[in-house]
Amino acid sequence: MGAEPSKPTDDSKTLHVISVGYSRTGTLSMTLVLEKLLDGPVMHGGSQFLGRED
């Protein structure tokens, strides 16, 4: 058990993550990290400060 990582058998399923936090608690940092880990866009209320449109 744990020798090899498990691989999903159904490629049609997608991962959705909801990360909620109060302002000034690292939500922007978490957004940037999740974008790198998930290799895709992440919605964030402060995205307009990054020059992005969500």
N, C-alpha and C positions, 0 to 999 in steps of 0.2 A: 504494500500500500504506500503510495507516494513516490514510487521509483520513477515514474514518468508522469508528466502533466496530462490531465484528461483533455480530450479533444471533443468539441461539440459534434454531435451526429446530425443535427438539423441546421444547415447553413441559412435557412430562411428566418431564423429567430435573430432579433437584434437586441442589443443591450441599451436600456434607458436608465439613466442615473439622475436622481433629484438630490441636489445638495443645497440645503436651505440654511441660511444663517443671518443673524443680525448684521447691520452695517458695521464696518470697522472690525470684523472678526476673521479676516483672511479670505473672504469669498472671492475676491479678484484673483488672488494667488491660486486658490483652488481651481478657479475657472481655467487659468493658464495651464496648470498641471493636467487637468482632465482633458483639455484639448490635445496635449501631447500624448497622453496615455491612450486615449480613445481614437486618436487620429481623425478628428472631425470637429465641427463647430460646437460650441457650448454657449447657451444663452446666459447672459448676465445683465443685470440692471445697469451696470456701469460701463457697458460696452461702448457707449457713445464717447467716453473719455479716451478710448483706445483708437478712435477713428474708424470704428466698424459699425455696420448696420446689421442688427439681428432680426 
